[in-house]
Amino acid sequence: MVSTVEALVPGGKATPGPPLGPSLGPLGINIKQVIEQINEKTKDYNGMQVPVKIIVADDKSVQIEVGTPPTASLLLQEAGVQKGSGKPNAEKVGNITVQQAAKIARMKRDVLLSYDLKAAIKEVTGTGVSVGVTVEGMDVREFQKAIDAGKYDDVLSKESW
């Protein structure tokens, strides 16, 4: 029988303690090796919570799948801030560029509902409303209207989807 363990772990800093240790212990696998593999696969997401799925087969072989961090975490990292605004409508904590928004959209491509880059950027930047991040110095809603109006078409034509 295949066992699956899903958890959110700190990028590059998973430990054999909770939530992984107690879940993996009864499966009879080398927890230290699994933790090392997880840390290696998540080191690029240092400081963010990363969803991880550990699949253990009957023969004790282990497969590790790493998801992408939440969009809010990626926005905050690109903006260079530690946490979102407590009052996102009144206080803005950071700003990102169109290129940074496109980078996040490409990272989240597998889980977005968008079919093209412009729609994906609008979907990603929409999260900026709730965390207090602006785009190109504008409120997210203004930025999305500017995208619809074609203001960034020249920049986005150079970006690959």
C-alpha positions in Angstrom: 0.0 0.0 0.0 1.3 3.5 -0.8 1.4 6.1 1.9 1.3 9.8 1.3 2.3 12.5 3.7 1.6 16.2 2.8 3.0 19.1 4.8 4.1 22.7 4.6 7.8 23.0 5.5 10.1 26.0 5.7 12.2 26.1 2.5 15.6 24.5 2.9 15.1 24.2 6.7 12.8 21.1 7.2 13.6 19.2 10.4 12.7 15.7 11.7 10.4 17.3 14.2 6.8 18.1 13.6 5.1 18.1 11.1 7.3 15.5 9.2 8.9 13.3 11.9 5.7 12.0 13.6 4.1 11.4 10.2 7.1 9.6 8.6 8.2 7.6 11.7 5.6 4.9 11.5 6.4 4.3 7.8 9.7 2.7 8.5 11.9 4.9 6.2 15.1 6.8 6.9 13.8 10.1 8.0 17.2 11.8 7.9 17.6 11.0 4.2 14.1 12.2 3.4 14.6 15.5 5.3 18.0 16.0 3.4 16.2 15.5 0.1 13.4 17.9 1.0 15.9 20.5 2.1 17.9 20.1 -1.2 14.7 20.5 -3.3 13.4 23.4 -1.4 16.6 25.5 -0.8 15.5 28.0 -3.5 12.5 28.9 -1.4 14.4 29.9 1.7 12.3 31.7 4.2 8.9 30.6 2.7 6.5 27.8 3.5 6.6 25.2 0.8 4.0 22.5 0.2 5.7 19.0 0.1 4.2 15.6 -0.7 6.1 12.5 0.3 5.0 9.3 -1.3 6.2 6.1 0.3 5.7 2.8 -1.7 5.5 -0.7 -0.2 9.2 -1.4 -1.0 10.0 1.7 1.1 11.1 3.8 -1.9 10.4 7.5 -1.4 9.2 10.0 -4.0 9.2 13.7 -3.0 7.0 16.3 -4.9 7.6 19.9 -4.1 4.9 22.5 -4.9 5.3 26.2 -5.2 4.8 28.5 -2.3 1.7 30.5 -2.0 1.4 33.5 -4.3 1.4 35.9 -1.4 4.7 34.6 -0.2 6.2 35.0 -3.7 4.9 38.5 -4.0 6.4 39.5 -0.6 9.7 38.0 -1.5 9.9 39.8 -4.8 8.9 43.1 -3.0 11.7 42.4 -0.5 9.4 42.6 2.6 9.0 40.1 5.4 5.2 40.3 5.9 2.2 41.8 4.4 0.4 44.9 5.5 -2.1 44.8 8.4 -4.1 47.4 6.6 -3.6 46.6 2.9 -6.1 49.3 1.7 -4.3 52.1 3.7 -0.7 51.0 4.1 1.4 49.6 1.2 4.5 47.6 2.2 6.2 47.0 -1.1 6.3 47.4 -4.8 7.1 45.0 -7.7 7.7 45.5 -11.4 5.8 43.9 -14.4 8.8 41.6 -15.0 8.7 40.4 -11.4 4.9 39.8 -11.7 5.6 37.8 -14.9 8.3 35.7 -13.1 5.8 34.8 -10.4 3.1 34.0 -13.0 5.5 31.6 -14.7 6.4 29.9 -11.3 2.7 29.4 -10.6 1.7 28.5 -14.2 0.6 25.0 -13.3 -1.9 26.1 -10.7 -3.2 29.3 -12.4 -6.5 29.3 -14.4 -5.1 31.7 -17.0 -4.4 30.9 -20.6 -2.1 33.7 -21.4 0.6 35.8 -19.7 -1.5 39.0 -19.3 -4.3 37.1 -17.5 -1.8 35.2 -15.4 -0.2 38.5 -14.3 -3.6 39.9 -13.4 -4.4 36.8 -11.4 -1.0 36.9 -9.5 -1.1 40.6 -8.8 -4.6 40.4 -7.5 -3.1 38.8 -4.4 -1.2 42.1 -3.9 -4.4 43.8 -2.9 -4.7 41.6 0.2 -1.0 41.8 1.2 -0.5 45.5 0.5 1.9 45.3 -2.5 1.7 47.7 -5.4 2.8 47.1 -9.0 4.9 49.6 -10.9 4.0 52.1 -8.2 0.3 51.8 -8.8 -2.5 50.2 -6.8 -3.1 46.7 -8.1 -6.6 47.7 -9.5 -5.1 50.6 -11.5 -2.3 48.4 -12.8 -4.8 45.8 -14.0 -6.7 48.5 -15.8 -3.4 49.6 -17.4 -2.7 46.0 -18.6 -6.2 45.8 -20.1 -5.6 49.1 -21.8 -2.4 47.7 -23.4 0.1 50.0 -21.6 2.5 47.1 -20.9 2.1 45.2 -24.2 5.6 46.2 -25.4 7.2 44.9 -22.2 5.1 41.7 -22.1 5.7 40.9 -25.7 9.4 40.2 -24.7 8.3 37.9 -21.9 7.8 34.2 -22.6 4.7 32.4 -21.3 
